[in-house]
């Protein structure tokens, strides 16, 4: 599947306590807010776990990332459903037959509140 500049890709994910538990083990990010539930029984999802949403586009399209910029705007909790909208800003074939890609993204929780924004750039081999 080929992308094109101006294309918007949208997908969503609901984060679970198991997601946070597994990511805690893999990342070593054991901040108390990730391992101790709040008064509503929720854990705070690690920022870098939330950041896996826009990186999914890279994985789906074999992007070798060169830069990634994230702005974490508010916490995401277990049970939250986050929708990620990725806009392809640039998609160009280079002289070396690689494709240069740049994209921006916005992620919003189920209440429409923005939780993450940023951009990434890289190549497709």
DOFI-143619 format. One line per 5 residues: number of its first residue (from 1); for each residue z, y, x of N, C-alpha, C. Coordinates in Angstrom, 3 decimals. Each point is the difference from the previous one (the first is absolute). Layout:
NUM> Z/Y/X/Z/Y/X/Z/Y/X; ...
This chain:
1> 0.000/-1.170/0.850/0.000/1.170/-0.850/0.000/1.242/0.902; -0.903/0.897/-0.263/-0.115/1.217/0.793/0.653/1.170/-0.731; 0.628/0.838/0.774/0.626/1.204/-0.544/-0.955/1.163/0.150; 0.336/1.123/-0.637/-0.775/1.222/0.196/0.922/1.198/-0.140; -0.370/1.091/0.665/0.780/1.230/-0.077/0.092/0.441/-1.458
6> 1.179/0.431/-0.391/0.248/0.430/-1.368/0.546/-1.096/-0.900; -0.108/-1.234/0.440/0.505/-1.128/-0.789/1.522/0.059/-0.071; 0.533/-0.361/-1.162/1.454/-0.050/-0.204/0.379/-1.431/-0.341; 0.962/-0.512/0.725/0.491/-1.364/-0.220/1.443/0.113/-0.461; 0.326/-0.643/-1.103/1.346/0.079/-0.571/0.556/-1.406/-0.194
11> 1.256/-0.188/0.341/0.700/-1.256/-0.253/1.484/0.295/-0.081; 0.757/-0.982/-0.489/1.438/0.216/-0.157/0.777/-1.232/0.406; 1.280/0.230/0.241/0.902/-1.082/0.380/1.389/0.330/-0.519; 0.691/-1.016/-0.486/1.404/0.128/-0.376/0.817/-0.648/1.104; 0.920/0.779/0.579/0.813/-0.485/1.109/1.214/-0.758/-0.530
16> 0.314/-1.127/0.648/1.106/-0.848/-0.422/1.095/-0.013/1.070; 1.166/-0.490/-0.389/1.089/-0.171/0.961/-0.411/-0.981/1.097; -0.754/-1.023/-0.366/-0.472/-0.958/1.005/-0.917/0.680/1.019; -0.873/0.921/-0.454/-0.856/0.749/0.929/0.847/0.723/1.039; 1.039/0.682/-0.473/0.872/0.768/0.895/0.750/-0.942/0.947
21> 0.474/-1.110/-0.521/0.729/-0.968/0.830/-0.887/-0.544/1.120; -1.224/-0.391/-0.337/-0.916/-0.548/1.002/-0.372/1.076/1.018; -0.290/1.215/-0.478/-0.377/1.078/0.918/1.173/0.385/0.906; 1.198/-0.076/-0.523/1.193/0.268/0.817/0.064/-0.979/1.159; -0.254/-1.271/-0.279/0.030/-1.017/1.056/-1.117/0.218/1.008
26> -1.194/0.288/-0.473/-1.157/0.163/0.888/0.124/1.265/0.837; 0.417/1.103/-0.611/0.018/1.299/0.681/1.294/0.282/0.748; 1.088/-0.626/-0.424/1.303/0.321/0.570/0.591/1.281/-0.556; -0.661/0.599/-0.988/0.490/1.232/-0.638/1.075/-0.396/-1.002; 1.251/0.030/0.452/1.127/-0.467/-0.799/0.898/1.145/-0.444
31> -0.606/1.169/-0.267/0.798/1.104/-0.517/0.768/-0.448/-1.233; 1.212/0.522/-0.175/0.850/-0.467/-1.099/-0.678/0.146/-1.357; -0.843/1.000/-0.168/-0.698/0.214/-1.279/-1.053/-1.080/-0.264; -0.370/-0.776/1.038/-0.949/-1.108/-0.174/0.698/-1.325/-0.273; 1.305/-0.080/0.315/0.703/-1.279/-0.126/1.166/0.047/-0.984
36> 0.356/1.196/-0.469/1.084/0.158/-0.967/-0.569/0.663/-1.254; 0.073/-0.663/-1.138/-0.583/0.591/-1.212/0.762/1.248/-0.451; -0.724/0.881/-0.663/0.638/1.193/-0.572/0.711/-0.383/-1.300; 0.553/0.989/-0.698/0.760/-0.269/-1.234/-0.868/-0.606/-1.104; -1.326/0.100/0.153/-0.908/-0.607/-0.981/-0.541/-1.348/0.473
41> 0.504/-0.473/1.136/-0.401/-1.304/0.517/-1.307/0.025/0.782; -0.484/1.187/0.359/-1.276/0.126/0.707/0.228/0.196/1.497; -1.001/-0.395/0.777/-0.030/0.280/1.426/-1.056/1.072/0.240; 0.163/0.783/1.051/-1.047/0.930/0.408/-1.025/-0.794/0.811; -1.260/0.124/-0.380/-1.095/-0.663/0.706/-0.235/0.746/1.318
46> -0.147/-0.729/1.100/-0.277/0.628/1.284/-1.278/0.834/-0.104; 0.010/1.159/0.671/-1.182/0.857/-0.011/-1.236/-0.715/0.505; 0.160/-0.754/1.081/-1.172/-0.690/0.533/-0.465/-1.139/-0.895; 0.882/-0.555/-0.807/-0.437/-0.983/-0.995/-0.821/0.707/-1.078; 0.451/1.159/-0.434/-0.786/0.792/-0.960/-1.359/0.351/0.610
51> -0.020/0.290/1.293/-1.236/0.385/0.681/-1.007/-1.139/0.103; 0.395/-1.222/-0.340/-0.979/-1.090/-0.005/-1.006/0.149/-1.131; 0.311/0.832/-0.982/-0.955/0.184/-1.101/-1.335/0.557/0.481; -0.027/1.161/0.666/-1.311/0.493/0.438/-0.622/-0.844/1.108; 0.809/-0.713/0.774/-0.588/-0.823/1.051/-0.736/-1.203/-0.582
56> 0.235/-0.309/-1.266/-0.715/-1.099/-0.649/-1.508/0.236/0.018; -0.420/1.249/-0.164/-1.432/0.314/0.044/-0.568/-0.390/1.353; 0.730/0.318/1.061/-0.450/-0.389/1.330/-0.144/-1.500/0.133; 0.980/-0.722/-0.487/-0.066/-1.459/0.061/-1.133/-0.571/-0.814; -0.238/0.583/-1.162/-1.079/-0.483/-0.869/-1.385/0.247/0.589
61> -0.106/0.994/0.908/-1.312/0.403/0.526/-0.092/-0.087/1.524; 0.928/-0.746/0.618/-0.032/-0.258/1.447/0.024/1.273/0.844; 0.806/0.961/-0.415/0.128/1.243/0.750/0.946/-0.216/1.179; -0.439/0.429/1.175/0.849/0.053/1.171/0.508/1.434/0.071; 1.256/0.198/-0.386/0.552/1.359/-0.109/0.174/0.624/1.374
66> -0.306/1.293/0.068/0.249/0.783/1.211/1.135/0.981/-0.232; 0.059/0.588/-1.170/1.088/0.913/-0.339/0.445/-0.268/-1.428; 1.302/0.195/-0.233/0.571/-0.112/-1.343/1.091/1.056/-0.103; -0.054/0.805/-1.041/0.996/1.043/-0.217/0.621/-0.196/-1.379; 1.322/-0.014/-0.032/0.730/-0.218/-1.246/0.982/1.137/-0.229
71> 0.088/0.455/-1.240/1.048/0.932/-0.396/0.774/-0.658/-1.132; 1.238/-0.350/0.276/0.858/-0.673/-0.969/0.703/1.071/-0.828; -0.295/0.058/-1.288/0.416/1.117/-0.844/1.237/-0.274/-0.840; 0.219/-1.230/-0.400/1.213/-0.368/-0.745/0.176/-1.502/0.099; 1.217/-0.469/-0.211/0.251/-1.437/0.158/-0.696/-0.840/-1.068
76> -0.299/-1.219/0.413/-0.508/-1.030/-0.903/1.103/-1.045/-0.094; 0.263/-0.478/-1.214/1.058/-0.980/-0.231/-0.602/-1.324/-0.462; 0.745/-1.078/0.211/-0.445/-1.278/-0.529/-0.129/0.147/-1.513; -1.041/-0.619/-0.531/-0.317/0.120/-1.421/-1.008/1.101/-0.280; -0.194/0.922/0.945/-0.998/1.056/-0.179/-1.401/-0.570/0.152
81> -0.912/0.497/-0.827/-1.413/-0.317/0.129/-0.680/1.232/0.568; -0.643/-0.171/1.144/-0.641/1.114/0.686/-1.512/-0.191/-0.051; -0.681/1.041/-0.448/-1.458/0.008/-0.044/-0.511/0.803/1.185; -0.913/-0.583/0.733/-0.574/0.640/1.182/-1.466/0.320/-0.271; -0.369/1.241/0.246/-1.381/0.450/-0.155/-0.513/0.427/1.371
86> -0.992/-0.712/0.495/-0.587/0.263/1.307/-1.382/0.606/-0.215; -0.250/1.140/0.627/-1.302/0.659/-0.082/-0.685/-0.118/1.356; -1.188/-0.579/0.010/-0.776/-0.117/1.229/-0.617/1.369/0.279; 0.414/0.614/1.088/-0.473/1.341/0.359/-1.266/-0.062/0.861; -0.078/-1.025/0.855/-1.136/-0.145/0.904/-0.289/-1.479/0.185
91> -1.276/-0.358/-0.028/-0.429/-1.374/0.224/-1.391/0.087/0.607; -0.064/-0.069/1.337/-1.262/0.240/0.696/-0.252/-1.055/1.065; -1.252/-0.467/0.059/-0.396/-0.926/1.059/-0.185/0.795/1.285; 0.567/-0.524/1.101/-0.081/0.649/1.309/-1.131/-0.634/0.824; -0.335/0.615/1.131/-1.056/-0.504/0.881/0.282/-1.402/0.505
96> 1.273/-0.338/0.179/0.374/-1.311/0.521/0.087/-1.064/-1.097; -0.545/0.314/-1.163/-0.049/-0.892/-1.167/1.362/-0.220/-0.646; 0.996/0.773/0.413/1.289/-0.020/-0.682/-0.044/1.020/-1.126; 0.913/-0.158/-0.908/0.109/0.963/-1.102/1.287/0.782/0.188; -0.105/1.309/-0.035/1.158/0.884/0.091/0.484/0.282/-1.424
101> 1.306/-0.133/-0.200/0.566/0.205/-1.334/1.210/0.924/0.078; 0.102/0.884/-0.978/1.180/0.846/-0.178/0.327/-0.014/-1.489; 1.293/-0.038/-0.311/0.413/-0.029/-1.403/1.322/0.739/-0.155; 0.228/0.502/-1.193/1.286/0.595/-0.357/0.578/-0.814/-1.144; 1.316/0.112/-0.216/0.614/-0.776/-1.075/1.181/0.739/-0.608
106> 0.247/-0.358/-1.256/1.149/0.487/-0.762/0.610/-1.216/-0.697; 1.315/-0.115/0.050/0.689/-1.095/-0.683/1.018/0.600/-0.966; -0.004/-0.499/-1.236/0.897/0.507/-1.040/0.759/-1.158/-0.637; 1.253/0.284/-0.374/0.785/-1.033/-0.673/-0.357/-0.054/-1.485; 0.650/-0.886/-0.714/-0.300/-0.218/-1.420/0.292/1.228/-0.859
111> 0.732/0.967/0.545/0.285/1.248/-0.725/-0.972/1.113/0.375; -1.021/-0.334/0.798/-0.989/0.987/0.405/0.449/0.887/1.148; 1.150/-0.298/0.593/0.514/0.793/1.116/-0.629/-0.482/1.307; -0.486/0.938/0.801/-0.604/-0.343/1.266/1.087/-0.455/0.979; -0.205/-1.178/0.596/0.974/-0.559/0.933/-0.502/-0.035/1.434
116> -1.317/0.021/0.182/-0.591/-0.129/1.320/-1.381/0.619/-0.005; -0.342/0.686/1.070/-1.373/0.489/0.175/-0.351/-0.094/1.467; -1.273/0.128/0.306/-0.417/-0.043/1.390/-1.469/-0.274/0.154; -0.346/-0.474/1.196/-1.393/-0.308/0.298/-0.075/-0.999/1.148; -1.177/-0.577/0.156/-0.230/-0.892/1.131/-1.463/0.116/0.429
121> -0.229/-0.393/1.247/-1.364/-0.011/0.548/-0.124/-1.197/0.910; -1.213/-0.511/0.114/-0.241/-1.135/0.867/-1.461/-0.386/0.012; -0.238/-1.232/0.410/-1.353/-0.513/0.052/-0.055/-1.371/-0.659; -1.177/-0.324/-0.458/-0.272/-1.347/-0.495/-0.995/-0.603/0.984; 0.388/-1.108/0.593/-0.826/-0.613/1.039/-1.166/-0.777/-0.589
